[in-house]
Amino acid sequence: MNRDIVILFDLDGTLIDSTEAILDSFRVAYESFEIEKPRDEDIVAEIGYPLDDMFRSFGVEEGMVDEFVTVFKSHYREISREKTRLLPHAREAVEEASQIAIVGVVTTKTSKFSSELMRHLGLLDYFEVFIGREDVTNPKPHPEPIYKALEKLDVDSSRCWMIGDTCMDIESAKSAGINSIALLSGYGTAEQLANCSATIKKNSLEAVAYIKKKLISSVL
């Protein structure tokens, strides 16, 4: 492993698909307060944003947002392992990344949920840092989550990469001054990603292969 290189992964749409768990948890939250749930396609379009921001965007009153989030998280914790799967090639991507770099997660999920899911999916030991919603004041697309990860790892930002499936990931990386790769495996459309990223790959394994190739060419 090269201790001078860092590869940070987003989770939803990048390494995992927890769409079913997210939609079911939204259903339970809205049913708990006897309010009509937004359409599934509208919820899916917002995945990647922090939960509190998602509920606000759907018109939940500010004073009720925390209550919705609490109900969501309680149900999500119960079902997330059963209804979350690794995306194709994600396991190989993490394994390959760990051979050439320090590997971490930067997500708008909580780092506690994230580490629990990675343990369940058999990948926890590959990651040296988890930065989640509870670790920052300003989530992605703000650069703070990436700054936090780099601070914990004590590395040079010029040798770091962020891999994610939405423009939030890419914009966060750009603002933090690190390299980034956008993926077509998740929630960002090709058109959206083309507006924010010059480097787009199909999945996380292709992204890691691209980074590996760049690293090899840099030493030749």
Backbone bond lengths (Angstrom), bond angles and torsions (degrees), N, CA, C in turn:
res aa  C-N    CA-C-N  psi(-1)  N-CA   C-N-CA  omega(-1)  CA-C   N-CA-C  phi
1 M - - - 1.457 - - 1.523 110.89 -
2 N 1.309 115.55 138.80 1.458 121.33 176.10 1.525 108.95 -91.01
3 R 1.332 116.92 112.70 1.472 120.39 -176.29 1.523 111.71 -76.48
4 D 1.324 118.25 -4.03 1.460 121.09 178.79 1.534 112.02 -92.62
5 I 1.338 117.56 -9.45 1.456 122.38 -177.29 1.531 109.32 -109.91
6 V 1.309 116.34 138.91 1.467 121.23 176.87 1.523 108.77 -127.34
7 I 1.325 116.46 133.51 1.463 122.20 172.57 1.526 107.72 -119.77
8 L 1.323 116.08 118.77 1.454 122.45 179.40 1.526 108.94 -105.88
9 F 1.312 116.17 131.15 1.455 121.62 178.83 1.527 111.03 -109.19
10 D 1.328 116.16 138.55 1.456 120.78 160.81 1.537 106.21 -72.63
11 L 1.342 117.83 172.13 1.466 119.50 178.87 1.530 112.28 -107.30
12 D 1.341 116.76 -74.81 1.466 119.92 -175.20 1.523 111.30 -60.65
13 G 1.335 115.21 123.04 1.456 119.88 179.25 1.513 113.74 84.91
14 T 1.320 116.25 -9.93 1.466 121.68 179.64 1.522 110.85 -110.42
15 L 1.329 116.38 -53.86 1.461 121.54 176.46 1.521 112.81 -112.24
16 I 1.332 116.84 -31.07 1.463 119.74 -174.71 1.524 111.89 -128.52
17 D 1.335 114.51 159.56 1.461 122.31 170.68 1.522 107.37 -120.09
18 S 1.313 116.10 104.98 1.461 120.84 177.23 1.527 110.62 -117.00
19 T 1.331 115.62 27.49 1.459 120.77 -177.43 1.520 111.85 -56.56
20 E 1.329 117.01 -45.31 1.466 120.59 -178.68 1.523 111.09 -60.58
21 A 1.320 116.42 -43.71 1.466 120.32 -179.85 1.519 111.59 -65.92
22 I 1.332 116.24 -39.12 1.464 120.52 179.54 1.516 110.95 -65.42
23 L 1.328 116.85 -47.20 1.467 120.35 -178.94 1.521 111.30 -63.71
24 D 1.327 116.94 -40.79 1.466 120.08 179.79 1.523 110.90 -66.28
25 S 1.318 117.08 -36.33 1.467 120.78 179.52 1.521 111.46 -71.56
26 F 1.331 117.55 -34.05 1.464 120.45 172.73 1.524 110.23 -64.10
27 R 1.335 116.13 -42.52 1.468 119.87 178.88 1.525 111.11 -57.52
28 V 1.323 116.05 -47.16 1.463 120.36 -178.48 1.528 110.97 -64.43
29 A 1.324 117.06 -40.90 1.460 120.39 179.82 1.528 111.19 -61.04
30 Y 1.321 117.09 -47.29 1.465 120.22 -178.55 1.522 111.71 -69.47
31 E 1.333 117.13 -38.49 1.462 119.72 177.67 1.521 111.19 -64.34
32 S 1.321 116.69 -34.13 1.469 120.35 -179.15 1.520 111.89 -62.07
33 F 1.333 116.45 -30.43 1.467 120.57 -179.23 1.536 112.01 -108.10
34 E 1.349 114.01 11.70 1.471 121.23 176.30 1.532 111.72 52.82
35 I 1.328 114.05 46.14 1.466 121.51 177.48 1.520 107.70 -120.69
36 E 1.317 117.48 141.58 1.454 121.32 -179.15 1.525 110.80 -65.54
37 K 1.319 115.44 130.41 1.468 121.96 -178.68 1.525 110.71 -74.74
38 P 1.321 117.42 143.46 1.478 120.06 172.60 1.531 110.31 -60.67
39 R 1.310 116.56 162.06 1.454 120.90 177.54 1.529 110.21 -63.98
40 D 1.322 115.98 146.06 1.463 120.63 -179.18 1.523 111.52 -55.63
41 E 1.336 117.08 -41.60 1.467 119.36 -177.72 1.526 111.75 -65.52
42 D 1.330 116.51 -30.33 1.467 119.25 177.33 1.525 111.17 -72.53
43 I 1.325 115.83 -36.79 1.468 119.88 176.97 1.525 110.12 -66.04
44 V 1.334 116.12 -46.41 1.467 120.56 -179.04 1.532 110.76 -58.71
45 A 1.312 116.68 -37.33 1.471 120.57 -179.55 1.522 112.35 -65.03
46 E 1.340 117.23 -19.65 1.465 121.55 -178.39 1.530 113.04 -100.46
47 I 1.332 117.31 -6.18 1.465 119.23 -177.44 1.524 109.85 -60.46
48 G 1.301 114.68 133.28 1.461 121.32 -175.28 1.508 111.46 117.41
49 Y 1.344 115.47 -27.94 1.458 119.79 174.36 1.531 109.21 -79.81
50 P 1.332 118.10 155.63 1.459 120.21 175.86 1.532 110.64 -58.65
51 L 1.319 116.66 147.34 1.461 121.50 -178.40 1.515 112.80 -54.89
52 D 1.329 116.76 -45.24 1.462 118.52 -177.19 1.524 110.59 -61.71
53 D 1.333 117.13 -38.81 1.458 120.14 178.08 1.525 111.53 -68.08
54 M 1.334 116.60 -35.64 1.462 119.64 177.88 1.519 111.07 -62.55
55 F 1.327 116.35 -46.95 1.465 119.22 -179.83 1.526 111.14 -63.69
56 R 1.317 116.51 -38.81 1.464 119.06 177.16 1.526 111.24 -62.48
57 S 1.321 116.06 -41.36 1.463 119.82 -177.84 1.520 111.50 -65.27
58 F 1.334 116.84 -23.87 1.458 120.73 178.50 1.530 112.67 -92.70
59 G 1.327 116.07 8.26 1.450 119.74 172.00 1.512 116.13 92.78
60 V 1.331 117.97 9.99 1.464 119.55 176.30 1.523 109.09 -68.00
61 E 1.329 116.12 132.40 1.461 120.46 -179.00 1.525 110.27 -61.96
62 E 1.333 116.10 143.88 1.463 121.43 -175.03 1.521 112.07 -52.35
63 G 1.323 117.01 -41.18 1.459 120.24 -177.80 1.512 114.21 -68.71
64 M 1.329 116.64 -13.44 1.463 121.23 -178.94 1.525 113.08 -104.51
65 V 1.312 116.63 -9.65 1.467 119.95 -173.57 1.525 111.56 -57.59
66 D 1.316 117.96 -49.10 1.465 120.50 -177.53 1.528 111.50 -61.39
67 E 1.324 117.03 -35.39 1.464 120.53 178.81 1.523 110.88 -67.09
68 F 1.325 117.06 -41.46 1.460 120.68 176.41 1.523 110.45 -62.11
69 V 1.318 115.86 -44.06 1.463 120.07 -179.64 1.529 110.52 -61.64
70 T 1.317 116.89 -42.09 1.464 121.15 -179.50 1.522 111.82 -61.78
71 V 1.334 116.56 -45.21 1.468 120.14 178.96 1.526 110.24 -64.85
72 F 1.326 115.88 -44.21 1.468 120.33 178.18 1.522 110.36 -55.43
73 K 1.320 117.01 -52.42 1.463 121.07 -174.81 1.521 111.92 -64.17
74 S 1.330 116.80 -37.03 1.455 120.46 179.60 1.524 110.53 -61.92
75 H 1.335 116.38 -44.55 1.466 119.83 179.62 1.527 110.40 -72.52
76 Y 1.315 116.05 -41.65 1.460 120.06 -178.79 1.522 111.36 -58.86
77 R 1.316 116.05 -40.03 1.461 119.45 179.62 1.532 110.85 -60.79
78 E 1.323 116.34 -35.74 1.465 120.73 -178.03 1.532 112.39 -71.33
79 I 1.321 117.20 -34.35 1.464 119.84 -170.75 1.525 114.34 -112.17
80 S 1.313 117.88 -8.52 1.469 119.81 -169.24 1.528 112.70 -62.39
81 R 1.319 117.76 -38.31 1.465 118.61 -178.60 1.524 110.73 -66.56
82 E 1.323 115.55 -43.06 1.460 120.33 -178.72 1.528 112.15 -66.46
83 K 1.337 116.84 -34.37 1.459 120.68 -170.92 1.523 113.49 -112.53
84 T 1.315 116.57 24.70 1.469 121.07 174.51 1.519 108.78 -124.44
85 R 1.312 116.11 136.08 1.464 120.56 178.88 1.524 109.65 -132.91
86 L 1.307 115.37 155.76 1.460 120.02 172.80 1.519 109.07 -71.81
87 L 1.311 116.19 140.75 1.450 120.52 173.75 1.532 109.48 -71.12
88 P 1.332 117.44 156.73 1.465 119.44 177.67 1.533 111.72 -53.45
89 H 1.310 115.28 134.15 1.473 124.43 176.35 1.533 113.76 73.44
90 A 1.331 117.57 2.00 1.471 118.94 -177.96 1.525 112.19 -67.06
91 R 1.322 116.45 -41.70 1.466 118.69 -179.94 1.531 110.55 -61.00
92 E 1.328 115.38 -46.48 1.464 119.42 179.52 1.531 110.73 -62.64
93 A 1.337 116.45 -35.85 1.463 119.86 -179.91 1.520 111.24 -63.59
94 V 1.322 116.82 -44.69 1.469 120.37 -179.92 1.524 110.45 -66.76
95 E 1.322 116.28 -42.06 1.466 119.90 178.97 1.526 110.86 -61.95
96 E 1.332 116.55 -44.89 1.463 120.67 178.91 1.527 111.26 -64.79
97 A 1.332 115.94 -43.06 1.464 119.88 -179.98 1.520 111.54 -60.10
98 S 1.324 116.30 -39.05 1.466 120.24 -177.82 1.524 112.45 -67.72
99 Q 1.341 116.92 -17.86 1.456 120.88 178.26 1.522 112.33 -79.09
100 I 1.334 116.32 -21.76 1.470 119.36 -174.63 1.524 113.54 -120.24
101 A 1.353 117.83 -4.88 1.460 118.93 -172.91 1.521 112.04 -159.86
102 I 1.320 114.94 165.70 1.458 121.13 164.39 1.522 106.14 -74.07
103 V 1.329 116.92 137.16 1.460 120.85 -174.50 1.529 110.51 -117.93
104 G 1.335 115.37 136.35 1.460 120.16 179.20 1.515 111.75 -142.61
105 V 1.331 115.08 173.90 1.465 122.81 177.94 1.519 108.85 -123.00
106 V 1.323 115.65 132.74 1.469 122.06 171.96 1.519 106.72 -127.17
107 T 1.323 116.92 114.05 1.456 121.83 -170.21 1.522 111.04 -142.46
108 T 1.334 115.62 163.87 1.464 119.51 172.52 1.522 110.91 -93.96
109 K 1.345 118.24 -2.32 1.460 119.93 165.25 1.528 107.47 -70.29
110 T 1.315 117.73 167.77 1.449 118.17 172.20 1.527 108.65 -73.75
111 S 1.304 116.55 150.36 1.454 119.40 179.33 1.524 110.65 -66.24
112 K 1.352 117.47 -28.64 1.466 120.81 178.01 1.524 110.37 -64.29
113 F 1.354 117.66 -50.60 1.460 120.77 176.46 1.519 110.65 -59.21
114 S 1.317 115.64 -42.19 1.461 120.60 -175.91 1.523 111.50 -62.17
115 S 1.315 116.60 -46.64 1.460 119.39 -179.43 1.524 111.49 -67.57
116 E 1.340 116.95 -34.85 1.459 120.23 177.05 1.524 110.91 -63.85
117 L 1.326 116.93 -43.10 1.463 120.95 178.85 1.522 111.26 -65.01
118 M 1.326 116.50 -42.43 1.458 119.13 179.81 1.526 111.19 -66.09
119 R 1.321 117.11 -34.62 1.468 119.48 175.29 1.526 109.58 -64.34
120 H 1.324 116.75 -46.38 1.461 121.20 -179.90 1.525 111.18 -60.64
121 L 1.324 117.27 -36.79 1.459 121.60 -177.47 1.536 113.07 -87.99
122 G 1.321 116.00 1.54 1.451 120.72 174.33 1.507 115.85 79.46
123 L 1.335 117.02 23.26 1.465 120.57 -177.30 1.528 113.91 -118.45
124 L 1.297 117.68 -2.33 1.470 120.53 -171.82 1.522 112.92 -53.80
125 D 1.314 117.36 -42.32 1.468 120.36 -172.91 1.525 113.65 -67.03
126 Y 1.317 117.66 -13.76 1.456 120.02 179.75 1.538 112.56 -79.18
127 F 1.317 117.04 -19.46 1.465 120.82 -171.96 1.530 111.90 -100.06
128 E 1.326 115.14 135.51 1.463 120.13 179.75 1.519 112.76 -101.56
129 V 1.336 117.11 -13.39 1.457 118.94 178.86 1.527 109.18 -150.88
130 F 1.324 115.11 141.89 1.457 122.78 171.77 1.521 107.88 -125.64
131 I 1.321 116.48 123.47 1.453 121.03 174.02 1.527 107.35 -117.96
132 G 1.331 115.70 118.90 1.459 121.34 -178.15 1.512 111.95 -123.56
133 R 1.329 114.68 -171.80 1.466 120.59 -173.78 1.524 112.51 -59.43
134 E 1.335 116.42 -36.58 1.466 118.81 -175.77 1.524 112.66 -76.64
135 D 1.315 117.53 -8.87 1.466 121.22 -176.69 1.522 113.63 -90.80
136 V 1.340 116.55 -9.15 1.465 119.83 -174.46 1.519 111.09 -133.98
137 T 1.321 114.99 158.81 1.466 120.85 171.21 1.517 109.82 -84.64
138 N 1.328 115.54 -38.73 1.462 121.77 -176.54 1.526 110.22 -117.52
139 P 1.333 118.13 107.32 1.463 120.78 179.68 1.525 111.64 -75.33
140 K 1.341 116.56 173.08 1.459 120.51 172.88 1.528 109.86 -51.91
141 P 1.327 118.07 140.47 1.466 129.86 16.41 1.528 115.60 -86.20
142 H 1.321 118.55 6.52 1.460 120.80 175.01 1.534 108.42 -65.56
143 P 1.327 118.70 149.43 1.462 120.57 -178.86 1.526 114.36 -75.91
144 E 1.341 118.08 -9.28 1.463 119.86 -174.07 1.531 114.08 -52.87
145 P 1.349 120.41 -43.81 1.472 118.44 -179.82 1.519 113.31 -59.28
146 I 1.322 116.55 -38.82 1.462 119.48 179.00 1.523 110.60 -71.33
147 Y 1.328 116.85 -41.10 1.470 119.32 175.05 1.526 110.63 -55.98
148 K 1.324 116.69 -42.25 1.470 121.07 -179.12 1.522 110.85 -62.76
149 A 1.339 116.04 -43.08 1.466 119.84 179.40 1.521 111.10 -62.96
150 L 1.327 116.56 -45.09 1.463 120.17 -178.37 1.525 111.30 -68.04
151 E 1.312 116.36 -34.23 1.472 120.23 177.22 1.517 110.99 -63.86
152 K 1.327 116.82 -41.26 1.461 120.58 179.33 1.530 111.22 -66.84
153 L 1.327 115.43 -34.45 1.461 119.81 -175.87 1.527 113.18 -90.57
154 D 1.340 116.24 -17.12 1.463 122.01 177.58 1.529 111.32 56.02
155 V 1.351 115.41 59.05 1.463 120.78 -178.23 1.526 110.46 -128.73
156 D 1.306 114.94 164.84 1.458 122.89 178.67 1.526 109.50 -78.11
157 S 1.320 117.56 124.54 1.463 121.36 -175.63 1.524 113.29 -62.13
158 S 1.326 117.96 -24.01 1.463 120.35 -177.91 1.521 112.44 -68.71
159 R 1.318 117.05 -14.11 1.467 121.75 -178.78 1.523 111.60 -109.78
160 C 1.333 116.37 23.49 1.462 121.07 -175.74 1.525 111.27 -117.17
161 W 1.334 115.11 150.26 1.459 122.69 -179.18 1.522 110.10 -131.66
162 M 1.314 116.01 143.49 1.460 122.47 171.62 1.520 108.26 -116.28
163 I 1.332 116.43 129.52 1.463 121.88 177.41 1.519 108.31 -114.97
164 G 1.334 117.30 122.62 1.455 120.22 -178.42 1.510 112.22 -154.79
165 D 1.325 115.70 169.01 1.465 120.78 -173.88 1.516 114.03 -107.64
166 T 1.331 118.47 3.14 1.460 120.13 178.83 1.522 110.35 -132.55
167 C 1.323 115.13 163.50 1.462 119.79 177.76 1.517 111.91 -65.63
168 M 1.327 117.71 -21.36 1.470 119.68 174.77 1.518 110.84 -60.75
169 D 1.325 116.12 -41.93 1.466 120.54 178.53 1.524 110.79 -64.28
170 I 1.321 115.29 -45.14 1.460 120.43 -176.83 1.526 111.34 -67.81
171 E 1.318 116.81 -42.39 1.466 120.62 -179.95 1.521 111.03 -66.96
172 S 1.322 117.25 -37.31 1.460 120.66 176.30 1.527 110.58 -61.86
173 A 1.332 115.96 -43.75 1.461 120.52 179.47 1.521 111.86 -64.52
174 K 1.327 116.01 -44.74 1.457 119.71 179.13 1.523 111.01 -59.78
175 S 1.317 116.71 -45.24 1.471 120.93 -178.68 1.520 111.54 -65.19
176 A 1.340 116.40 -30.26 1.464 120.67 179.40 1.527 112.10 -85.60
177 G 1.332 117.04 -5.74 1.453 120.76 177.96 1.509 114.94 77.83
178 I 1.346 117.20 28.35 1.466 119.27 177.77 1.523 110.17 -117.00
179 N 1.322 115.42 167.29 1.459 121.87 178.80 1.530 110.00 -73.19
180 S 1.330 115.73 157.82 1.471 118.38 -179.50 1.521 111.11 -149.87
181 I 1.331 114.77 154.49 1.457 122.73 175.45 1.522 107.61 -136.21
182 A 1.325 116.37 130.67 1.461 121.67 177.50 1.526 109.77 -95.32
183 L 1.335 115.73 146.99 1.457 121.34 -178.62 1.519 112.30 -117.48
184 L 1.326 115.27 147.28 1.461 121.83 176.86 1.530 112.00 -92.88
185 S 1.316 116.94 6.52 1.470 121.33 -173.99 1.525 113.64 -83.87
186 G 1.341 117.16 -5.96 1.453 118.79 -171.79 1.506 115.66 -124.76
187 Y 1.332 115.90 -127.79 1.462 121.66 -167.25 1.529 114.25 -99.20
188 G 1.304 118.11 -16.33 1.454 120.41 176.36 1.523 110.59 -81.22
189 T 1.317 117.25 135.31 1.462 119.82 178.69 1.525 109.93 -79.92
190 A 1.332 115.30 161.67 1.464 119.88 178.74 1.520 110.75 -58.32
191 E 1.325 116.31 -39.84 1.466 120.39 179.64 1.518 111.42 -64.72
192 Q 1.327 117.03 -44.27 1.465 120.43 179.00 1.525 110.71 -62.28
193 L 1.317 116.47 -46.43 1.461 120.66 -176.69 1.521 112.25 -66.32
194 A 1.322 116.24 -33.29 1.467 119.63 178.58 1.518 111.70 -64.12
195 N 1.320 116.81 -24.68 1.460 121.16 -179.99 1.529 113.01 -80.85
196 C 1.336 117.07 -13.89 1.465 118.31 -176.35 1.525 113.61 -125.29
197 S 1.322 117.58 -13.46 1.465 119.02 -174.84 1.520 112.18 -133.98
198 A 1.311 115.18 138.54 1.462 120.62 176.01 1.521 111.62 -90.17
199 T 1.330 116.36 -13.47 1.466 120.81 -178.45 1.523 108.79 -124.48
200 I 1.321 116.65 113.58 1.464 122.33 -177.36 1.520 108.66 -128.27
201 K 1.321 116.76 129.70 1.461 122.21 178.50 1.527 109.84 -124.60
202 K 1.338 115.49 163.30 1.464 119.62 -176.78 1.521 112.51 -69.96
203 N 1.317 116.76 -39.12 1.463 120.14 -174.36 1.521 110.41 -153.19
204 S 1.324 115.40 177.45 1.464 120.41 -174.67 1.520 112.76 -66.42
205 L 1.323 117.68 -32.87 1.467 119.29 179.77 1.521 110.70 -68.08
206 E 1.329 117.26 -40.20 1.465 119.73 176.17 1.528 110.59 -62.88
207 A 1.326 116.18 -35.95 1.462 119.84 179.25 1.523 111.10 -65.64
208 V 1.317 116.83 -44.08 1.472 120.38 179.28 1.522 110.09 -64.95
209 A 1.318 117.66 -39.83 1.469 121.00 177.76 1.532 110.95 -61.71
210 Y 1.321 115.81 -37.82 1.461 120.95 177.68 1.535 110.40 -64.14
211 I 1.321 116.55 -45.20 1.465 120.59 178.86 1.527 110.27 -62.21
212 K 1.314 116.23 -44.13 1.465 120.81 179.74 1.523 111.06 -59.29
213 K 1.329 116.31 -42.58 1.460 120.89 178.67 1.531 110.79 -64.00
214 K 1.333 116.83 -41.32 1.464 120.75 178.56 1.532 110.99 -63.52
215 L 1.316 116.92 -39.50 1.456 121.01 -179.82 1.523 111.33 -66.37
216 I 1.338 115.82 -40.63 1.466 119.77 179.33 1.517 111.04 -65.23
217 S 1.349 115.37 -44.16 1.462 118.81 -178.85 1.524 112.61 -65.85
218 S 1.333 116.34 -27.36 1.464 120.26 -177.87 1.528 112.88 -72.77
219 V 1.340 116.74 -18.78 1.464 119.51 -177.89 1.520 111.66 -105.19
220 L 1.329 117.67 -3.69 1.458 120.08 179.22 1.521 111.59 -79.87
